[in-house]
Amino acid sequence: PSGATTGVMAVQRDSGPRIQTAAVFTVIGSGPYITGFLPPYGDSTTLVVITGVHLTNVALNGVKFSGVASTDASANANGMQISVHVPAGAPLGAGPITVTTPYGTSNGPAPFTVIGPGPYVAGFDPDHGTPGTTVSVFGTHFATATNATFDGIPGTGFHASDTLVTVTAPSGVTTGPIAVNSPQGTFTTSSNFFAPPTITGVSP
C-alpha cells in the first residue's frame, strides 16, 4: 500500500491469531534498486552483471564504481539486469556500485572490490592443516604466479591456472597468512592458515 515501509508482513483472519513473516519485505521507490551483482571483484577487463529492478533508462555512464562512472552500461528490456565493465579509473579496493536513471540513484549493496593486474585471492581451503596438506587458493590473475608462501615459507608442489592455485604446506609450516607471488605483484591474505601448535619449551 501507499505509505508502506520496509518490515515484516502479517496475515490475520477475523479475530484469530496474527501470523507474521520471519523475513522482511523491502519497500522500494520508483528509482533503480540493486539486489546483487556478479562477479564480486574484477579489473577494467571484467564484465559485471548487475541484477535488480527499475534498471531501465540507464545512460551509458549511469553506473558508478566507488564514484567513478563506467562508459558502457547496457540494461536488458525488462529492466532487471545491467551489463557493464569496471571503469579503468576506479580506485583499487572495496566500494559501492550505484545505478542512476532519470528516476533516481540506487541503493549501494555489498561492496564490489576493484583489483589490479596482480594476483587476487578471494579465499582458500582448507584453512588449517599440517605439513603435506594440499591447499586450494581461489581468485584470479594467477596464470603468471611463481609460488605461494605460508607465513613466508615457500610451499611445495605449486600449480597455477588463472583462477586456481594448488600448493602443499611445507615442512615447518606455522600459522600465518598465505601469499601468492607473481611478476605483477604479491597478494597476502588477511586471514591465516592455521598450523598445529608447537611446544618449544617448558618452564619451570
Contacts in CASP RR format, 6 or more apart in sequence:
PFRMAT RR
TARGET T0000
AUTHOR 0000-0000-0000
METHOD contacts of the structure
MODEL  1
PSGATTGVMAVQRDSGPRIQTAAVFTVIGSGPYITGFLPPYGDSTTLVVI
TGVHLTNVALNGVKFSGVASTDASANANGMQISVHVPAGAPLGAGPITVT
TPYGTSNGPAPFTVIGPGPYVAGFDPDHGTPGTTVSVFGTHFATATNATF
DGIPGTGFHASDTLVTVTAPSGVTTGPIAVNSPQGTFTTSSNFFAPPTIT
GVSP
4 27 0 8 1.000
5 27 0 8 1.000
6 24 0 8 1.000
6 25 0 8 1.000
6 26 0 8 1.000
6 27 0 8 1.000
7 24 0 8 1.000
7 25 0 8 1.000
7 26 0 8 1.000
7 27 0 8 1.000
8 20 0 8 1.000
8 21 0 8 1.000
8 22 0 8 1.000
8 23 0 8 1.000
8 24 0 8 1.000
8 25 0 8 1.000
9 20 0 8 1.000
9 21 0 8 1.000
9 25 0 8 1.000
10 18 0 8 1.000
10 19 0 8 1.000
10 20 0 8 1.000
10 21 0 8 1.000
11 18 0 8 1.000
11 19 0 8 1.000
12 18 0 8 1.000
12 19 0 8 1.000
28 53 0 8 1.000
28 54 0 8 1.000
29 54 0 8 1.000
30 54 0 8 1.000
30 103 0 8 1.000
31 54 0 8 1.000
31 101 0 8 1.000
31 103 0 8 1.000
31 104 0 8 1.000
31 105 0 8 1.000
31 106 0 8 1.000
32 52 0 8 1.000
32 53 0 8 1.000
32 54 0 8 1.000
32 55 0 8 1.000
32 58 0 8 1.000
32 99 0 8 1.000
32 100 0 8 1.000
32 101 0 8 1.000
32 103 0 8 1.000
32 104 0 8 1.000
32 105 0 8 1.000
32 106 0 8 1.000
33 52 0 8 1.000
33 53 0 8 1.000
33 54 0 8 1.000
33 106 0 8 1.000
33 107 0 8 1.000
34 50 0 8 1.000
34 51 0 8 1.000
34 52 0 8 1.000
34 97 0 8 1.000
34 98 0 8 1.000
34 99 0 8 1.000
34 106 0 8 1.000
34 107 0 8 1.000
34 108 0 8 1.000
34 109 0 8 1.000
35 51 0 8 1.000
35 52 0 8 1.000
35 53 0 8 1.000
35 109 0 8 1.000
36 50 0 8 1.000
36 51 0 8 1.000
36 52 0 8 1.000
36 109 0 8 1.000
36 110 0 8 1.000
37 48 0 8 1.000
37 49 0 8 1.000
37 50 0 8 1.000
37 51 0 8 1.000
37 97 0 8 1.000
37 109 0 8 1.000
37 112 0 8 1.000
38 48 0 8 1.000
38 49 0 8 1.000
39 46 0 8 1.000
39 48 0 8 1.000
40 110 0 8 1.000
40 112 0 8 1.000
40 113 0 8 1.000
40 122 0 8 1.000
41 112 0 8 1.000
41 113 0 8 1.000
41 114 0 8 1.000
41 115 0 8 1.000
41 120 0 8 1.000
41 122 0 8 1.000
41 140 0 8 1.000
42 48 0 8 1.000
42 86 0 8 1.000
42 112 0 8 1.000
42 113 0 8 1.000
42 114 0 8 1.000
42 115 0 8 1.000
42 120 0 8 1.000
42 140 0 8 1.000
43 86 0 8 1.000
43 114 0 8 1.000
43 115 0 8 1.000
43 116 0 8 1.000
43 117 0 8 1.000
43 141 0 8 1.000
44 85 0 8 1.000
44 86 0 8 1.000
44 87 0 8 1.000
44 88 0 8 1.000
44 89 0 8 1.000
44 90 0 8 1.000
45 85 0 8 1.000
45 86 0 8 1.000
46 85 0 8 1.000
46 86 0 8 1.000
47 83 0 8 1.000
47 84 0 8 1.000
47 85 0 8 1.000
48 83 0 8 1.000
48 84 0 8 1.000
48 85 0 8 1.000
48 86 0 8 1.000
48 97 0 8 1.000
48 112 0 8 1.000
49 81 0 8 1.000
49 82 0 8 1.000
49 83 0 8 1.000
50 63 0 8 1.000
50 81 0 8 1.000
50 82 0 8 1.000
50 83 0 8 1.000
50 84 0 8 1.000
50 97 0 8 1.000
50 99 0 8 1.000
51 80 0 8 1.000
51 81 0 8 1.000
52 79 0 8 1.000
52 80 0 8 1.000
52 81 0 8 1.000
53 79 0 8 1.000
53 80 0 8 1.000
54 79 0 8 1.000
54 101 0 8 1.000
54 103 0 8 1.000
55 75 0 8 1.000
55 79 0 8 1.000
55 80 0 8 1.000
55 81 0 8 1.000
55 82 0 8 1.000
55 99 0 8 1.000
55 101 0 8 1.000
56 75 0 8 1.000
56 77 0 8 1.000
56 78 0 8 1.000
56 79 0 8 1.000
56 101 0 8 1.000
57 75 0 8 1.000
57 101 0 8 1.000
57 102 0 8 1.000
57 103 0 8 1.000
58 73 0 8 1.000
58 75 0 8 1.000
58 82 0 8 1.000
58 99 0 8 1.000
58 100 0 8 1.000
58 101 0 8 1.000
59 73 0 8 1.000
59 100 0 8 1.000
59 101 0 8 1.000
60 70 0 8 1.000
60 71 0 8 1.000
60 72 0 8 1.000
60 73 0 8 1.000
60 74 0 8 1.000
61 69 0 8 1.000
61 70 0 8 1.000
61 71 0 8 1.000
61 73 0 8 1.000
62 69 0 8 1.000
62 70 0 8 1.000
62 73 0 8 1.000
62 99 0 8 1.000
62 100 0 8 1.000
62 101 0 8 1.000
63 69 0 8 1.000
63 70 0 8 1.000
63 73 0 8 1.000
63 82 0 8 1.000
63 84 0 8 1.000
63 97 0 8 1.000
63 98 0 8 1.000
63 99 0 8 1.000
63 100 0 8 1.000
64 70 0 8 1.000
64 97 0 8 1.000
64 98 0 8 1.000
64 100 0 8 1.000
65 86 0 8 1.000
65 87 0 8 1.000
65 90 0 8 1.000
65 95 0 8 1.000
65 97 0 8 1.000
65 112 0 8 1.000
65 114 0 8 1.000
66 90 0 8 1.000
66 91 0 8 1.000
66 93 0 8 1.000
66 95 0 8 1.000
66 96 0 8 1.000
66 114 0 8 1.000
67 90 0 8 1.000
67 96 0 8 1.000
67 98 0 8 1.000
68 87 0 8 1.000
68 89 0 8 1.000
68 90 0 8 1.000
68 91 0 8 1.000
69 87 0 8 1.000
70 84 0 8 1.000
70 85 0 8 1.000
70 86 0 8 1.000
70 87 0 8 1.000
71 87 0 8 1.000
72 84 0 8 1.000
72 85 0 8 1.000
73 82 0 8 1.000
73 83 0 8 1.000
73 84 0 8 1.000
73 99 0 8 1.000
74 82 0 8 1.000
74 83 0 8 1.000
74 84 0 8 1.000
75 81 0 8 1.000
75 82 0 8 1.000
76 82 0 8 1.000
82 99 0 8 1.000
86 112 0 8 1.000
86 114 0 8 1.000
90 114 0 8 1.000
91 114 0 8 1.000
92 114 0 8 1.000
92 115 0 8 1.000
92 116 0 8 1.000
93 113 0 8 1.000
93 114 0 8 1.000
93 115 0 8 1.000
94 111 0 8 1.000
94 112 0 8 1.000
94 113 0 8 1.000
94 114 0 8 1.000
95 111 0 8 1.000
95 112 0 8 1.000
95 113 0 8 1.000
95 114 0 8 1.000
96 108 0 8 1.000
96 109 0 8 1.000
96 111 0 8 1.000
96 112 0 8 1.000
97 108 0 8 1.000
97 109 0 8 1.000
97 112 0 8 1.000
98 105 0 8 1.000
98 106 0 8 1.000
98 107 0 8 1.000
98 108 0 8 1.000
99 105 0 8 1.000
99 106 0 8 1.000
100 106 0 8 1.000
113 120 0 8 1.000
115 140 0 8 1.000
115 141 0 8 1.000
116 141 0 8 1.000
117 141 0 8 1.000
117 184 0 8 1.000
118 141 0 8 1.000
118 182 0 8 1.000
118 184 0 8 1.000
118 185 0 8 1.000
118 187 0 8 1.000
119 139 0 8 1.000
119 140 0 8 1.000
119 141 0 8 1.000
119 142 0 8 1.000
119 145 0 8 1.000
119 180 0 8 1.000
119 181 0 8 1.000
119 182 0 8 1.000
119 184 0 8 1.000
119 185 0 8 1.000
119 186 0 8 1.000
119 187 0 8 1.000
120 139 0 8 1.000
120 140 0 8 1.000
120 141 0 8 1.000
120 187 0 8 1.000
121 137 0 8 1.000
121 138 0 8 1.000
121 139 0 8 1.000
121 178 0 8 1.000
121 180 0 8 1.000
121 187 0 8 1.000
121 189 0 8 1.000
122 138 0 8 1.000
122 139 0 8 1.000
122 140 0 8 1.000
123 137 0 8 1.000
123 138 0 8 1.000
123 139 0 8 1.000
123 189 0 8 1.000
123 191 0 8 1.000
124 135 0 8 1.000
124 136 0 8 1.000
124 137 0 8 1.000
124 138 0 8 1.000
124 178 0 8 1.000
124 189 0 8 1.000
124 193 0 8 1.000
125 135 0 8 1.000
125 136 0 8 1.000
125 138 0 8 1.000
126 133 0 8 1.000
126 135 0 8 1.000
127 191 0 8 1.000
127 192 0 8 1.000
127 193 0 8 1.000
127 194 0 8 1.000
128 193 0 8 1.000
128 194 0 8 1.000
128 195 0 8 1.000
129 169 0 8 1.000
129 173 0 8 1.000
129 193 0 8 1.000
129 194 0 8 1.000
129 195 0 8 1.000
129 196 0 8 1.000
130 169 0 8 1.000
130 173 0 8 1.000
130 195 0 8 1.000
130 196 0 8 1.000
131 169 0 8 1.000
131 170 0 8 1.000
131 171 0 8 1.000
131 172 0 8 1.000
131 173 0 8 1.000
132 156 0 8 1.000
132 168 0 8 1.000
132 169 0 8 1.000
132 170 0 8 1.000
133 168 0 8 1.000
133 169 0 8 1.000
134 166 0 8 1.000
134 167 0 8 1.000
134 168 0 8 1.000
134 169 0 8 1.000
135 166 0 8 1.000
135 167 0 8 1.000
135 168 0 8 1.000
135 169 0 8 1.000
135 178 0 8 1.000
135 193 0 8 1.000
136 164 0 8 1.000
136 165 0 8 1.000
136 166 0 8 1.000
137 148 0 8 1.000
137 164 0 8 1.000
137 165 0 8 1.000
137 166 0 8 1.000
137 167 0 8 1.000
137 178 0 8 1.000
137 180 0 8 1.000
138 163 0 8 1.000
138 164 0 8 1.000
139 163 0 8 1.000
139 164 0 8 1.000
140 162 0 8 1.000
140 163 0 8 1.000
141 162 0 8 1.000
141 182 0 8 1.000
141 184 0 8 1.000
142 160 0 8 1.000
142 161 0 8 1.000
142 162 0 8 1.000
142 163 0 8 1.000
142 164 0 8 1.000
142 165 0 8 1.000
142 180 0 8 1.000
142 182 0 8 1.000
143 160 0 8 1.000
143 161 0 8 1.000
143 162 0 8 1.000
144 182 0 8 1.000
144 183 0 8 1.000
144 184 0 8 1.000
145 158 0 8 1.000
145 160 0 8 1.000
145 165 0 8 1.000
145 180 0 8 1.000
145 181 0 8 1.000
145 182 0 8 1.000
146 158 0 8 1.000
146 181 0 8 1.000
146 182 0 8 1.000
146 183 0 8 1.000
147 154 0 8 1.000
147 155 0 8 1.000
147 158 0 8 1.000
147 167 0 8 1.000
147 181 0 8 1.000
148 154 0 8 1.000
148 155 0 8 1.000
148 158 0 8 1.000
148 165 0 8 1.000
148 167 0 8 1.000
148 178 0 8 1.000
148 179 0 8 1.000
148 180 0 8 1.000
148 181 0 8 1.000
149 155 0 8 1.000
149 178 0 8 1.000
149 179 0 8 1.000
149 181 0 8 1.000
150 169 0 8 1.000
150 170 0 8 1.000
150 173 0 8 1.000
150 174 0 8 1.000
150 176 0 8 1.000
150 178 0 8 1.000
150 193 0 8 1.000
150 195 0 8 1.000
151 173 0 8 1.000
151 174 0 8 1.000
151 175 0 8 1.000
151 176 0 8 1.000
151 177 0 8 1.000
151 192 0 8 1.000
151 193 0 8 1.000
152 179 0 8 1.000
153 170 0 8 1.000
153 172 0 8 1.000
153 173 0 8 1.000
153 174 0 8 1.000
154 170 0 8 1.000
155 167 0 8 1.000
155 168 0 8 1.000
155 169 0 8 1.000
155 170 0 8 1.000
156 167 0 8 1.000
156 168 0 8 1.000
156 170 0 8 1.000
157 166 0 8 1.000
157 167 0 8 1.000
157 168 0 8 1.000
158 165 0 8 1.000
158 166 0 8 1.000
158 167 0 8 1.000
159 165 0 8 1.000
159 166 0 8 1.000
159 167 0 8 1.000
160 166 0 8 1.000
165 180 0 8 1.000
169 193 0 8 1.000
169 195 0 8 1.000
172 195 0 8 1.000
173 193 0 8 1.000
173 195 0 8 1.000
174 195 0 8 1.000
174 198 0 8 1.000
175 192 0 8 1.000
175 193 0 8 1.000
175 194 0 8 1.000
175 195 0 8 1.000
176 192 0 8 1.000
176 193 0 8 1.000
176 194 0 8 1.000
176 195 0 8 1.000
177 188 0 8 1.000
177 189 0 8 1.000
177 190 0 8 1.000
177 191 0 8 1.000
177 192 0 8 1.000
177 193 0 8 1.000
178 188 0 8 1.000
178 189 0 8 1.000
178 193 0 8 1.000
179 186 0 8 1.000
179 187 0 8 1.000
179 188 0 8 1.000
179 189 0 8 1.000
180 186 0 8 1.000
180 187 0 8 1.000
END
